Amino acid sequence: MVNIAVPVMGGLLIEVFVACILYGITTLQTLIYYQKYANDRPFLKYLVATVWFLETAHTAFCVQFIYDYLIVDFGNVLNFLDINWGIGVTVMCSASIALCVQGYYTWRVWIVSGNSIVWTGLIGMFALARVGFGVASCALCYVYPSWPVLRSRRASLVTVSGGLGSAALVDILVALTLTVYLKRRRSMGQWPKESKNMINRILLYAVNTGAITCSASILCVILFAVQKNSLTFLGLVEIQAKLYANSFLGSLNAREHIRSKSVRTYTSSVGSNFRIGNPRVPMLEVYQHTIIEDDRPPKTPDSAHFDLKSLRSPTESLSSPTLKSPTDSEFP
């Protein structure tokens, strides 16, 4: 039994563990987002909540089908040939997560490209194709209830390769479009150095995240077509959904980090460098000025003759050679 279970389920079990770890990172990034960006538009807040909810359901069903395979039907090797009912649900959750994330990337391309209908329509078309192929793959999981039958059908190869290929193509097009338009804007006019550095960081982040998800999609297709006796490809499909969610939340949470890095450097006429960061928050300082007045009469033999200065210094008034009357012309 061990000789059969390890090649079939070993890789899938490890990949489910990795998917659960990535789900924890997704939850942490969600909490960070709501703490740091409370003033974001409601659309983004609802989208983040939707992605986290889908990620939670996706993780729950991943744990469910691996539990059924290895715990509930422990010792039943033939059960490895059956497609667990929870797998189709995870495929549908993955397609929904991809729709949310790639829809956000499509909207960002629409903004950066200056409302380009061609690029936005092309990327949106492949994003919808990814969802369509995902729905078809989910349906095939219930039409063909065993792995050998499913993987022997050409329709399954078309849906899996079509869905993952469309996802990879969307990632490539998003990274390419952002690179082209951001570089074009950077080359227009005399931009400050810190603005160019910010654009370079955005480009680097977009290319890196697109490369990771694109590589995962291509690897899933290769494993599905080559390794007929293993379910390693399925674990990568589950991990890919986590990569999409984390790349989406990472792009939102990285905004403050990118802004904090945009520090201006100026060189004065004497060659000194001044670094000016983000403007400080103005501080209000309150000072309290206390005035003490003594209404008691001065300690003199005749209280009718006194100087107002005695209120400030009675001893000085007593030592004065001349006492002035209140009717004097110097009375204030």
Secondary structure, DSSP 8 states (H G I E B T S, - for coil): -HHHHIIIIIHHHHHHHHHHHHHHHHHHHHHHHHHH-TTS-HHHHHHHHHHHHHHHHHHHHHHHHHHIIIIITTT-GGGGGB--HHHHHHHHHHHHHHHHHHHHHHHHHHHHTTS-HHHHHHHHHHHHHHHHHHHHHHHHHHHS-BHHHHHHSHHHHHHHHHHHHHHHHHHHHHHHHHHHHHHHHHHSS---HHHHHHHHHHHHHHHHHHHHHHHHHHHHHHHHHH-TT--HHHHHHHHHHHHHHHHHHHHHHHHHHHHHH--EEEE-TTS-EEEE-S-----------------S--S-S-TTS--GGGGT-HHHHHT-S----TTSTT--
